[in-house]
């Protein structure tokens, strides 16, 4: 049975190994030039590939460059511009409603508080943490599908609830490491710790992973 102290030590060893393995994984794979662009891109990235969103964003932002423009855009044109990201009707409405709320509540600027961000349409804690971490340097644990899966496999959490995972992982690492750790876990999850067939024989974390070792962690 692993103690909290032992788990903290193991988590920090994992973070060190990931930093050595993926030294360049320090930022969002989404392309952005402003907090609004990253906010919109993250909304569009739900159930879509990041590279698809990166293809869509330049045309979208060239046509509607700020929250005021997006708030007033013809919905049919928004739907057309984001169509390739999938679920385009829902996403177009979410982006427009979010931007209308930005205009009404924050003069079109993206707020820097978690509560203000999660009060916006289409914005949950994951999206809010993406924006806060990348745009404003505010530490946060971004629990995407990879962080959710990998954290459980590595025994850093015993939960599948994103908010609980956020708290569990955050308690194991220094705040300054939260953002880079999540970026590296996402890369690791895409390349090595795959959902269906994890490449355990190639994994540098195998000796610290209960999924491989079978060690009891609870």
TILO-424339 format. One record per residue: residue in one letter; y, z, x of N, C-alpha, C in turn. Coordinates in pm, whole numbers. Atoms other than C-alpha are relative to their C-alpha. Layout:
NUDO | loza | nyy | nzz | nxx | cayy | cazz | caxx | cyy | czz | cxx
NUDO | A | Y | Z | X | Y | Z | X | Y | Z | X
...
//
This chain:
NUDO | loza | nyy | nzz | nxx | cayy | cazz | caxx | cyy | czz | cxx
NUDO | X | -119 | 0 | 85 | 0 | 0 | 0 | 125 | 0 | 89
NUDO | X | -118 | 17 | -84 | 331 | -112 | 152 | 114 | 89 | -52
NUDO | X | -115 | -81 | 37 | 622 | 132 | 152 | 124 | -87 | -5
NUDO | X | -127 | 73 | 5 | 979 | 25 | 81 | 55 | -25 | 140
NUDO | X | -46 | 17 | -138 | 1063 | 80 | 447 | -76 | -113 | 69
NUDO | X | 80 | 106 | -61 | 776 | -143 | 557 | 36 | -137 | -59
NUDO | X | -36 | 127 | 63 | 873 | -410 | 304 | 136 | -49 | 51
NUDO | X | -132 | 38 | -53 | 1233 | -403 | 425 | -13 | -57 | 141
NUDO | X | 21 | 50 | -135 | 1118 | -444 | 785 | -63 | -140 | -3
NUDO | X | 68 | 130 | 9 | 887 | -733 | 687 | 96 | -108 | -51
NUDO | X | -97 | 95 | 54 | 1162 | -901 | 483 | 98 | -47 | 107
NUDO | X | -96 | 36 | -105 | 1399 | -892 | 778 | -65 | -82 | 110
NUDO | X | 74 | 84 | -94 | 1132 | -1033 | 1008 | -16 | -141 | -57
NUDO | X | 10 | 130 | 67 | 1079 | -1313 | 754 | 133 | -74 | 10
NUDO | X | -132 | 62 | -7 | 1455 | -1379 | 744 | 28 | -53 | 140
NUDO | X | -20 | 44 | -138 | 1464 | -1400 | 1124 | -82 | -124 | 30
NUDO | X | 86 | 116 | -23 | 1171 | -1643 | 1132 | 54 | -124 | -70
NUDO | X | -56 | 113 | 74 | 1329 | -1862 | 864 | 126 | -54 | 67
NUDO | X | -122 | 43 | -69 | 1658 | -1868 | 1056 | -35 | -83 | 124
NUDO | X | 44 | 76 | -117 | 1471 | -1992 | 1365 | -62 | -133 | -42
NUDO | X | 72 | 118 | 48 | 1269 | -2243 | 1160 | 95 | -101 | -64
NUDO | X | -93 | 87 | 73 | 1554 | -2381 | 948 | 145 | 38 | 34
NUDO | X | -134 | -45 | -42 | 1873 | -2318 | 1147 | 114 | -73 | -69
NUDO | X | -107 | 79 | 62 | 2068 | -2591 | 967 | 9 | 20 | -152
NUDO | X | 1 | -20 | 147 | 1986 | -2473 | 613 | 97 | 112 | -35
NUDO | X | -100 | -106 | 19 | 2311 | -2284 | 568 | 98 | -30 | -113
NUDO | X | -92 | 34 | 108 | 2483 | -2459 | 277 | -72 | -67 | -115
NUDO | X | 59 | 62 | 118 | 2423 | -2605 | -65 | -34 | -146 | 27
NUDO | X | 32 | 142 | -14 | 2242 | -2942 | -72 | 85 | -87 | -91
NUDO | X | -91 | 74 | 86 | 2489 | -3041 | -343 | 129 | -29 | 77
NUDO | X | -124 | 37 | -67 | 2796 | -3227 | -217 | 119 | 44 | -87
NUDO | X | -115 | -46 | 77 | 3129 | -3075 | -317 | 121 | 12 | 91
NUDO | X | -125 | -13 | -73 | 3493 | -3061 | -215 | 88 | 111 | -57
NUDO | X | -79 | -105 | 64 | 3623 | -2792 | -449 | -94 | 89 | -81
NUDO | X | 83 | -86 | 85 | 3488 | -2495 | -648 | -37 | -66 | -133
NUDO | X | 32 | 68 | 127 | 3512 | -2704 | -967 | -112 | -101 | 20
NUDO | X | 105 | 99 | -23 | 3301 | -2981 | -816 | -136 | 66 | 16
NUDO | X | 130 | -67 | -16 | 3030 | -2737 | -710 | -46 | 61 | -132
NUDO | X | 37 | -55 | 130 | 3038 | -2566 | -1050 | -59 | -107 | -89
NUDO | X | 50 | 111 | 84 | 2997 | -2897 | -1234 | -132 | -53 | 54
NUDO | X | 123 | 53 | -60 | 2733 | -3021 | -989 | -118 | 93 | -25
NUDO | X | 109 | -95 | 22 | 2529 | -2704 | -1030 | -46 | -1 | -145
NUDO | X | 39 | 15 | 141 | 2537 | -2735 | -1409 | -85 | -125 | -18
NUDO | X | 74 | 126 | 12 | 2418 | -3096 | -1376 | -135 | 5 | 71
NUDO | X | 122 | -5 | -82 | 2147 | -2998 | -1125 | -118 | 65 | -72
NUDO | X | 111 | -61 | 74 | 1941 | -2810 | -1385 | -103 | -106 | -37
NUDO | X | 111 | 92 | 26 | 1604 | -2985 | -1405 | 31 | -143 | 46
NUDO | X | -32 | 130 | -59 | 1737 | -3266 | -1188 | -5 | 13 | 151
NUDO | X | 1 | 1 | -146 | 1716 | -3364 | -824 | 142 | 8 | 55
NUDO | X | -133 | -13 | -59 | 2008 | -3268 | -602 | 55 | -135 | 44
NUDO | X | -51 | 128 | -47 | 2028 | -3619 | -457 | 48 | -87 | -116
NUDO | X | -47 | 72 | 118 | 2061 | -3763 | -810 | 138 | 50 | -41
NUDO | X | -131 | -57 | 33 | 2347 | -3525 | -883 | 105 | -47 | 101
NUDO | X | -95 | 45 | -102 | 2511 | -3622 | -553 | 41 | -145 | -19
NUDO | X | -35 | 139 | 31 | 2501 | -3986 | -662 | 95 | -9 | -118
NUDO | X | -78 | 3 | 124 | 2658 | -3907 | -1000 | 141 | 56 | 20
NUDO | X | -126 | -75 | -9 | 2937 | -3672 | -890 | 122 | -82 | 44
NUDO | X | -122 | 71 | -42 | 3171 | -3914 | -705 | 65 | -79 | -113
NUDO | X | -56 | 78 | 111 | 3212 | -4144 | -1006 | 56 | 91 | -109
NUDO | X | -46 | -94 | 103 | 3243 | -3849 | -1245 | 135 | 59 | 37
NUDO | X | -123 | -67 | -40 | 3514 | -3674 | -1043 | 113 | -99 | 27
NUDO | X | -105 | 102 | -14 | 3698 | -3998 | -966 | 63 | -33 | -135
NUDO | X | -50 | 31 | 135 | 3728 | -4062 | -1338 | 69 | 120 | -63
NUDO | X | -55 | -122 | 60 | 3799 | -3701 | -1440 | 12 | 106 | 111
NUDO | X | -7 | -75 | -126 | 3929 | -3518 | -1130 | 22 | 150 | -10
NUDO | X | -23 | -144 | 9 | 4003 | -3171 | -1268 | -49 | 52 | -135
NUDO | X | 51 | -61 | 123 | 3913 | -2927 | -1543 | 74 | -50 | -123
NUDO | X | -78 | 50 | 114 | 4196 | -3050 | -1768 | -51 | -137 | -44
NUDO | X | 48 | 135 | 33 | 4071 | -3408 | -1748 | -141 | 4 | -60
NUDO | X | 136 | -11 | 54 | 3706 | -3311 | -1805 | 1 | 61 | -140
NUDO | X | -8 | -64 | 131 | 3807 | -3094 | -2100 | 40 | -98 | -109
NUDO | X | -51 | 95 | 98 | 3975 | -3389 | -2270 | -75 | -134 | 1
NUDO | X | 69 | 128 | -16 | 3729 | -3663 | -2169 | -76 | -39 | -128
NUDO | X | 86 | 45 | 110 | 3561 | -3875 | -2439 | -145 | 37 | 31
NUDO | X | 133 | -53 | -28 | 3218 | -3717 | -2473 | -99 | -112 | 30
NUDO | X | 93 | 112 | -24 | 3044 | -4057 | -2484 | 11 | -49 | 145
NUDO | X | -17 | 42 | -139 | 3194 | -4147 | -2146 | -60 | 103 | 96
NUDO | X | 64 | -103 | -82 | 3088 | -3813 | -1999 | -151 | -16 | 0
NUDO | X | 145 | 18 | 11 | 2735 | -3867 | -2128 | -47 | -118 | 85
NUDO | X | 36 | 118 | -79 | 2727 | -4211 | -1968 | 3 | 30 | 150
NUDO | X | -16 | -26 | -143 | 2848 | -4082 | -1632 | -107 | 95 | 55
NUDO | X | 100 | -97 | -48 | 2591 | -3799 | -1612 | -141 | -35 | -45
NUDO | X | 127 | 37 | 63 | 2305 | -3986 | -1780 | -119 | 12 | 94
NUDO | X | 113 | 3 | -96 | 2093 | -4018 | -1463 | -54 | 139 | 32
NUDO | X | 46 | -135 | -34 | 2068 | -3639 | -1427 | -99 | 55 | -103
NUDO | X | 91 | -46 | 104 | 1859 | -3608 | -1746 | 66 | 101 | -93
NUDO | X | -56 | -91 | 100 | 1929 | -3410 | -2062 | 153 | -16 | -7
NUDO | X | -141 | 30 | -24 | 2266 | -3582 | -2037 | 90 | 42 | -115
NUDO | X | -86 | -42 | 111 | 2392 | -3501 | -2386 | 32 | 149 | 10
NUDO | X | -22 | -144 | -13 | 2343 | -3127 | -2341 | 87 | 32 | 121
NUDO | X | -77 | -28 | -122 | 2483 | -3138 | -1987 | 146 | -42 | -16
NUDO | X | -137 | 45 | 22 | 2790 | -3339 | -2087 | 76 | 99 | -86
NUDO | X | -65 | -99 | 86 | 2866 | -3091 | -2364 | 25 | 130 | 76
NUDO | X | -17 | -124 | -76 | 2810 | -2795 | -2131 | 116 | -12 | 99
NUDO | X | -109 | 21 | -96 | 3042 | -2939 | -1865 | 135 | 0 | -72
NUDO | X | -128 | 6 | 71 | 3312 | -3016 | -2120 | 41 | 135 | -58
NUDO | X | -33 | -133 | 55 | 3291 | -2679 | -2294 | 41 | 96 | 109
NUDO | X | -34 | -85 | -115 | 3295 | -2501 | -1958 | 142 | -29 | 46
NUDO | X | -134 | 36 | -48 | 3606 | -2694 | -1852 | 108 | 36 | -101
NUDO | X | -97 | -44 | 100 | 3781 | -2625 | -2180 | 25 | 150 | 12
NUDO | X | -16 | -145 | -18 | 3716 | -2256 | -2125 | 76 | 32 | 128
NUDO | X | -77 | -19 | -123 | 3846 | -2283 | -1769 | 150 | -21 | -25
NUDO | X | -140 | 29 | 31 | 4167 | -2436 | -1902 | 60 | 112 | -85
NUDO | X | -51 | -101 | 93 | 4204 | -2182 | -2182 | 13 | 138 | 64
NUDO | X | 6 | -137 | -52 | 4115 | -1871 | -1981 | 53 | 17 | 141
NUDO | X | -31 | -15 | -143 | 4194 | -1950 | -1617 | 92 | -110 | 51
NUDO | X | -94 | 107 | -39 | 4454 | -2231 | -1617 | -69 | -112 | 77
NUDO | X | 73 | 108 | -64 | 4185 | -2473 | -1503 | -64 | 34 | 132
NUDO | X | 59 | -40 | -128 | 4085 | -2277 | -1192 | -135 | 67 | -21
NUDO | X | 130 | -66 | 5 | 3734 | -2153 | -1118 | 19 | 146 | 40
NUDO | X | -20 | -142 | -31 | 3733 | -1771 | -1132 | -91 | 47 | 113
NUDO | X | 74 | -53 | -114 | 3602 | -1556 | -849 | -77 | 127 | -34
NUDO | X | 74 | -118 | 43 | 3437 | -1281 | -1055 | -126 | -43 | -75
NUDO | X | 127 | 30 | 65 | 3074 | -1285 | -1169 | 13 | 2 | -152
NUDO | X | -10 | -12 | 146 | 3159 | -1167 | -1521 | 78 | -115 | -61
NUDO | X | -79 | 112 | 52 | 3422 | -1438 | -1567 | -80 | -131 | 6
NUDO | X | 79 | 123 | -14 | 3188 | -1710 | -1442 | -113 | -5 | -103
NUDO | X | 113 | 3 | 93 | 2888 | -1609 | -1653 | 43 | -2 | -146
NUDO | X | -52 | 13 | 136 | 3112 | -1602 | -1961 | 27 | -145 | -37
NUDO | X | -24 | 142 | 25 | 3152 | -1980 | -1924 | -126 | -69 | -50
NUDO | X | 113 | 78 | 53 | 2931 | -2229 | -2107 | -80 | -62 | 113
NUDO | X | 88 | 64 | -97 | 2631 | -2343 | -1904 | -10 | 71 | 133
NUDO | X | -4 | -70 | -128 | 2685 | -2082 | -1632 | -76 | 132 | -11
NUDO | X | 74 | -125 | -11 | 2421 | -1817 | -1562 | 24 | 62 | 136
NUDO | X | -20 | -70 | -128 | 2392 | -1581 | -1268 | -33 | -89 | 119
NUDO | X | 34 | 86 | -112 | 2225 | -1843 | -1051 | 117 | -92 | 34
NUDO | X | -113 | 91 | -22 | 2508 | -2093 | -1096 | 120 | 76 | 53
NUDO | X | -114 | -81 | -46 | 2768 | -1819 | -1055 | -16 | 39 | 146
NUDO | X | 23 | -38 | -139 | 2610 | -1702 | -730 | 13 | -119 | 94
NUDO | X | -19 | 121 | -81 | 2600 | -2060 | -599 | 148 | -19 | 31
NUDO | X | -144 | 21 | -16 | 2975 | -2089 | -654 | 63 | 111 | 83
NUDO | X | -60 | -113 | -72 | 3066 | -1742 | -533 | -37 | 0 | 148
NUDO | X | 47 | -3 | -138 | 2856 | -1767 | -217 | 57 | -115 | 82
NUDO | X | -39 | 118 | -77 | 2945 | -2120 | -112 | 150 | -23 | 4
NUDO | X | -143 | 32 | 9 | 3306 | -2146 | -225 | 90 | 115 | 42
NUDO | X | -89 | -114 | -20 | 3443 | -1795 | -191 | -53 | 103 | 100
NUDO | X | 55 | -90 | -100 | 3217 | -1628 | 65 | -38 | 137 | -55
NUDO | X | 39 | -126 | 63 | 3113 | -1358 | -182 | -153 | 6 | -1
NUDO | X | 146 | -3 | -13 | 2754 | -1249 | -107 | -71 | 0 | -135
NUDO | X | 81 | 4 | 121 | 2494 | -1329 | -370 | -138 | -55 | 29
NUDO | X | 137 | 53 | -8 | 2123 | -1398 | -414 | -14 | -109 | -104
NUDO | X | 15 | 113 | 91 | 2075 | -1743 | -565 | -148 | -17 | -31
NUDO | X | 141 | 5 | 36 | 1746 | -1730 | -754 | -30 | -132 | -70
NUDO | X | 47 | 127 | 57 | 1642 | -2092 | -799 | -152 | 5 | -11
NUDO | X | 145 | -1 | 20 | 1283 | -2196 | -870 | -75 | 30 | 129
NUDO | X | 67 | -24 | -128 | 1195 | -2187 | -500 | 11 | 146 | 42
NUDO | X | -17 | -142 | -35 | 1341 | -1842 | -435 | -85 | 87 | -92
NUDO | X | 83 | -76 | 95 | 1165 | -1716 | -749 | -146 | -3 | 43
NUDO | X | 141 | 16 | -36 | 826 | -1853 | -639 | -31 | 61 | 136
NUDO | X | 27 | -43 | -137 | 849 | -1782 | -267 | 14 | 151 | 16
NUDO | X | -19 | -146 | -9 | 981 | -1427 | -307 | -122 | 74 | -52
NUDO | X | 120 | -63 | 55 | 680 | -1344 | -522 | -119 | -18 | 94
NUDO | X | 112 | 25 | -91 | 432 | -1507 | -283 | 10 | 84 | 126
NUDO | X | -20 | -79 | -122 | 583 | -1326 | 12 | -3 | 150 | -28
NUDO | X | 7 | -141 | 33 | 562 | -997 | -174 | 132 | 72 | 14
NUDO | X | -131 | -64 | -6 | 936 | -933 | -171 | 42 | 53 | -135
NUDO | X | -25 | -48 | 136 | 929 | -868 | -545 | -131 | -4 | -76
NUDO | X | 118 | 4 | 87 | 672 | -792 | -810 | 34 | -54 | -137
NUDO | X | -49 | 45 | 130 | 874 | -953 | -1088 | 18 | -151 | -3
NUDO | X | -32 | 141 | 20 | 920 | -1301 | -1231 | 133 | -15 | -75
NUDO | X | -131 | 3 | 67 | 1251 | -1207 | -1398 | 108 | -27 | 105
NUDO | X | -96 | 36 | -104 | 1537 | -1375 | -1206 | 97 | 112 | 38
NUDO | X | -95 | -107 | -33 | 1777 | -1080 | -1232 | -68 | 111 | 80
NUDO | X | 73 | -102 | -75 | 1509 | -839 | -1110 | -29 | -49 | 141
NUDO | X | 23 | 59 | -132 | 1420 | -1074 | -824 | 128 | 6 | 83
NUDO | X | -129 | -7 | -69 | 1789 | -1093 | -735 | 24 | 139 | 56
NUDO | X | -21 | -138 | -44 | 1808 | -714 | -717 | -100 | 41 | 108
NUDO | X | 105 | -39 | -94 | 1476 | -672 | -534 | 24 | -59 | 138
NUDO | X | -22 | 67 | -128 | 1550 | -928 | -263 | 130 | 49 | 64
NUDO | X | -127 | -47 | -52 | 1909 | -813 | -228 | -10 | 138 | 65
NUDO | X | 16 | -135 | -54 | 1792 | -456 | -162 | -68 | 1 | 136
NUDO | X | 76 | 5 | -124 | 1583 | -571 | 134 | 79 | -54 | 119
NUDO | X | -72 | 70 | -106 | 1846 | -763 | 331 | 148 | 40 | 1
NUDO | X | -145 | -23 | -5 | 2204 | -709 | 452 | 73 | -104 | -84
NUDO | X | -76 | 92 | 85 | 2461 | -865 | 218 | 41 | -126 | 75
NUDO | X | -46 | 115 | -78 | 2584 | -1091 | 498 | -107 | -107 | 14
NUDO | X | 110 | 95 | -17 | 2240 | -1257 | 510 | -46 | -62 | -132
NUDO | X | 51 | 45 | 130 | 2193 | -1317 | 137 | 8 | -152 | -18
NUDO | X | -19 | 143 | 26 | 2338 | -1667 | 115 | -87 | -87 | 88
NUDO | X | 79 | 83 | -91 | 2175 | -1813 | 426 | -149 | 18 | -25
NUDO | X | 142 | -23 | 28 | 1842 | -1650 | 339 | -46 | -86 | -117
NUDO | X | 39 | 78 | 119 | 1835 | -1817 | -3 | -4 | -149 | 30
NUDO | X | 3 | 142 | -38 | 1926 | -2158 | 142 | -128 | -31 | 78
NUDO | X | 118 | 26 | -84 | 1644 | -2128 | 395 | -129 | 13 | -80
NUDO | X | 118 | -12 | 86 | 1392 | -2008 | 137 | -17 | -126 | -85
NUDO | X | 8 | 123 | 79 | 1477 | -2313 | -74 | -57 | -115 | 83
NUDO | X | 56 | 103 | -89 | 1411 | -2546 | 221 | -148 | 26 | 26
NUDO | X | 138 | -40 | -25 | 1094 | -2355 | 301 | -88 | -29 | -121
NUDO | X | 76 | 25 | 122 | 980 | -2382 | -61 | -22 | -147 | -27
NUDO | X | 14 | 145 | 20 | 1039 | -2756 | -67 | -93 | -65 | 101
NUDO | X | 73 | 65 | -107 | 869 | -2831 | 263 | -137 | 62 | 30
NUDO | X | 122 | -69 | -42 | 599 | -2568 | 318 | -66 | 76 | -116
NUDO | X | 57 | -86 | 104 | 549 | -2316 | 37 | 9 | -70 | -136
NUDO | X | -7 | 85 | 120 | 491 | -2580 | -230 | -61 | 72 | -120
NUDO | X | 42 | -70 | 122 | 429 | -2481 | -590 | -151 | -8 | -20
NUDO | X | 142 | 17 | 32 | 79 | -2626 | -632 | -90 | 18 | 121
NUDO | X | 85 | -7 | -119 | -57 | -2658 | -279 | 82 | 43 | 120
NUDO | X | -77 | -46 | -116 | 127 | -2439 | -29 | -73 | -34 | 129
NUDO | X | 57 | 44 | -128 | 74 | -2554 | 330 | -14 | 121 | 93
NUDO | X | 16 | -127 | -71 | -39 | -2213 | 453 | -43 | -16 | 146
NUDO | X | 40 | 13 | -140 | -213 | -2335 | 773 | 116 | -37 | 93
NUDO | X | -114 | 40 | -81 | 122 | -2474 | 892 | 112 | 103 | -1
NUDO | X | -110 | -93 | 27 | 325 | -2170 | 791 | 16 | 105 | 109
NUDO | X | -30 | -101 | -103 | 492 | -1951 | 1053 | 9 | 141 | -59
NUDO | X | -10 | -131 | 64 | 514 | -1670 | 797 | -135 | 53 | -45
NUDO | X | 132 | -33 | 55 | 139 | -1656 | 729 | -42 | 143 | 30
NUDO | X | 46 | -135 | -34 | 80 | -1329 | 912 | 79 | 109 | -74
NUDO | X | -82 | -96 | 76 | 352 | -1161 | 702 | -9 | -24 | -150
NUDO | X | 6 | 43 | 140 | 249 | -1317 | 371 | -125 | 55 | -68
NUDO | X | 117 | -54 | 69 | 22 | -1123 | 131 | -80 | -106 | -74
NUDO | X | 73 | 110 | 62 | -69 | -1452 | -37 | -108 | -53 | 95
NUDO | X | 95 | 45 | -102 | -247 | -1540 | 290 | -88 | 114 | 46
NUDO | X | 74 | -113 | -59 | -348 | -1199 | 426 | -80 | 79 | -100
NUDO | X | 67 | -78 | 102 | -452 | -1046 | 96 | 35 | 148 | 4
NUDO | X | -38 | -139 | -9 | -279 | -722 | 190 | 67 | 48 | -130
NUDO | X | -58 | -58 | 121 | -185 | -495 | -99 | 143 | 43 | 32
NUDO | X | -140 | -33 | -28 | 193 | -457 | -126 | 58 | 96 | -104
NUDO | X | -59 | -80 | 104 | 244 | -256 | -445 | -41 | 146 | 11
//
